[in-house]
């Protein structure tokens, strides 16, 4: 598929704008915002990607790791030398380890069983103790990863469980940094902000700040079909279904439905294909959740106004996925053989089978929702 040529920069950035730093923790935040060019040809709106993979530890979770540890130390919850424990997909553990190591706090993590070898090796390199646990069993099960984290935190006198899913210092990190950065970088022109919903910190925190600046900014959470949220009451309550009024809140506390305007769900296969396409056609190295949000942005931008400015949050880099979704051999061995063959031929189009239609949940306002 032919594409118009994009002019190359005539020089490197102005060296007079470079600076020195007093600590490695100063390398967290102020990440680049990059405009797309080839993927957006023919679209009326402008689409930018916020590249949080440029943070020191390679992901947006450096922001929350730093803020959670900093506030816990300031508040006296985390004592000198105390061990930090948490659960997660791996990136938060890296962020916490960076902040912890720089301030004299060892850490332990109960990661997802799907933790990539690259992340596992980096965590071990940072000295993080990795503990086996399962997120897919009931909370009362001893193997539930929350129980494993709690036991580890209680095993030491100064142990502390950081509770990233419910810790308010998670979204506060994005209120203090990500939101203001995007507002500044777009000159206040941002009209749509998109981020994977996950545990809610990024989309809720950033969205809260942007709404304070301009209530008309559309805050869009993205998710995969079949995600952990599909097994919870989140979508039924978010949409204000009459029969969902008395359902319990069984999703992360940091998901703020009063901030999120809509939730868009897409297939994982389409996100994988777009991640490959972004690398091959834009030279853009984004992770899978980033490709998910980018796909939604491109769908919406096709019917947007020319003054609309979409900002897609890219939580991490493609480097974290080169042994899995961005690896043809892995795709062939893990239920994606047809996709692997299409990608090998340079065909990055959306899949032609399965559920490919957009799935939108318009979030009802607080007055229309009643939680048990």
Helices and strands as residue ranges (DSSP letters): G 15-17, G 24-27, E 33-35, E 46-51, G 52-54, H 61-75, E 84-88, H 91-103, E 107-111, H 117-125, E 129-130, H 145-154, E 160-161, H 168-173, I 174-178, H 179-185, E 192-196, H 201-213, E 218-224, G 228-231, H 234-238, G 242-244, E 262-266, H 268-282, H 288-301, E 309-314, G 318-321, H 328-333, H 337-344, E 359-362, G 366-368
